[in-house]
Amino acid sequence: MSTLIELRNEVIAHGPDVGMVFTLDDITKYLNFALRRIARKVDYYVEESAQTITTVAGAAAYGWAADFGRLRYVLDASEARTLVEASQRTLDETTPSRGRPTIYARSGSGLLLYPTPDAAYTLTVRYWALPALMVADADEPGIPEDYHELLPFYALKRCFEREDDAEMASYWEQRWLDGLRDMRIDVRFPSADGPRRIPSVWPC
């Protein structure tokens, strides 16, 4: 497993001028940017999580968990039934109603439920979590070990951009994109259990 200090040293070994244009803290920031970008772009095995929501009568909006990255599905835990996904516009155009939620829409900050709950119901939100940011030198990135090398690729791209070295920035960007593509193919979850959608929401 690679640690933060090892990843940082890998960046430095490829030639960016630390101390003149950017600092070690900048490198750490870029490595963490890469970690979070991977989490949002790739469905992978090691960071699946679940959030339990207990609804409140009259409240339709509920926030994501602090480490929320990407949604898998929403389950009514009591009935072992997945909720159906709709667009927020669809909910806006639907006559208000109260009852046991059967539909949800995503908003920037969380979920909107329909019907608006009329009582306390237990929902389970399955999602891929964002990995914890690396802070201490011994911290390790929360992605599969085979893909730790992607983090320096992205950091090097950012460093050389700061140095106005377009050729090297382009080279490392391509290494980053190629690795991201390979990781997306290799380690993502099957998509068959993704959110169920109302048929009318799909574009024709």
N, C-alpha and C positions, 0 to 999 in steps of 0.2 A: 504493500500500500504506500502511496505517495503522501507525504505530509506537506503542510503549507510551506515550510522552509525549503523543502526539496523542490517543490514546484516553482517557488520564487527564484531559487538558484538556477533552475533550468532556463528560466527567462533571461536571467543575467548572463548566462553562459553563451547566449546567442548574439550578444553584442550591443544591446541598447545602452545608452550612456546614462547610467543611474547617477543621480545627484545633480546633473546639469539641467535636464528638461523635466524629469520626473523623479519620484522618490520610491523607496521600498513600499511605503504605504500605498502609492499609486498602483504598484504591481499587485499588491494584495487585493486592492479594489477591483482591478481588472480580472483577476482570477475568480473572484466571487461573482462578478458580472457574468463571466462565462458559465459558472456553476448554475446560476439562476436561469440563464438563457437556455441551457440544456434541459433543465427541469420543465420549462414551459414548452419546449419544442419536441421533446422525445418522451414517449410513454415507456417507462422502464420499471423493472421489477422491484427495486430495493426501497422505494419511497412511497408505497401505497399506504393510505391512512383512512380513517373514518371519523366523522363528526356526528355526534348525536344532537339533534334539535328537538326540544320539547316546545310545541307550539303554545301560543297564548291566544285565548279567545279574542277575536277582533284585530289581531295583528297578522298582516300578510307578508311582511318583509323580515328576512333573517340573514345575518351576515355570514360570510365565509369564515372558516377557521383561520387563525393567524398564519399558518404555513400552507394555506391552500394554493395549489398550482394549477391543476386541471381536473375537471369534473369527470367522473365515470358515470354514476347514476344516483338517483335519490330513491330510497326505499321507505315505504310505510312499514315500520318494524312490526307493528302489532298484527298486520294482515299479510305480511310477507309479499307485498305487492309493490312493484316499481311505479313511480309517478311518471306521467307522460310529459315530455318537454314541449313547450310552445314558445313563440316569440313574445317579447314584452308588448309589442303592438297588438298581438292577438288578445292578450289579457285585457289591454286597455279598451278594446272594442267589444269585450264580452260583458253582458249584463252582470252587475255585482251580485254576489251570492255568498252565503255562509254555509259551512258544512265541513265534512272531512276532505282535506285536500287530495286531489287526484291529478293535478296539473301544476307545473312550475315553469317559471321563466327565469332566465339569468339576468341580473343587473350587474352594474360594475362592482357593487359592494357585496352582492350575495344573491339570495333567492327571493322570488315573489311567488307566493302560493295561491292557488285557486282550486276550489272556493276559499275565501278567507276562513281560517279555522274558527269554529264555533266552540271549541273546547281544547283541552290539552291532548295532543297526539304526539307520538314519538316517531321521528323520522331519522333515518340514517343516511348521511351523505357520504358516499364513497368517492375518494379523490386521490390524485397523485399529489403528494406533498412536495413543497419546495425544500431542498436540503438546507440544513443549517449552514450559515455563513462560517467560513474559516477565520478564526481570530488568533488563536495561539499557534506558535510554530509547529506544535505536534498535531494540530487538527488535521483530519483527513477529509477529502471531499466525499459527499454522500452519493456517489454514482459508481457504477461498476468499475473495477480497477483497470480493466482493459482500455478504458476511455479517459483515464486521468490525463493522458498526454494532450488531450484537446484543450485543456485549460491554459497551458502555456501558449498554444497556437493563437488563441484569442488575445491573450495578454500581449504577445509580441506584435500582433497586428495593431493594437491600440498604442503600444509604445512607439513603434515606427511611424505611425500617423502623427504622434506628438513631435517627432523629429523631422517631419516633412519628408520622409523617405518613402515616396509612393511605391517604388518598386518592391522594397522589402515588405511594406504593409500589404501590398497586393498578394505577394507570395504567401504570407502567413494567413491571410484571410482565406485563400483557396485551400490551404491545409486544414483550416478550421471547418470550412463548409464541407469538404470531402469527408472529414471525420464525423461530422454531425450527420451527414447522409448515411454513412455506414452504421452509425450507432442507432439511428432511427429504424433501420431495417433489422438490425440484429436483436435488439433488446426490448422493443416496445411490447406492451400487452396486446393480445388480440382485441380487435375493436368490436367483436360480436356482442359484447355485453354493454355497449355504450347506451346513452340515453335513448329512450323511445320517444318518438316525436308524433305530434298530431299530423296525419297525412296532408292536410290542407296547408301546412306550413312549408312543405317542400316546394321549391320552385318547379314550375312546369318545364 
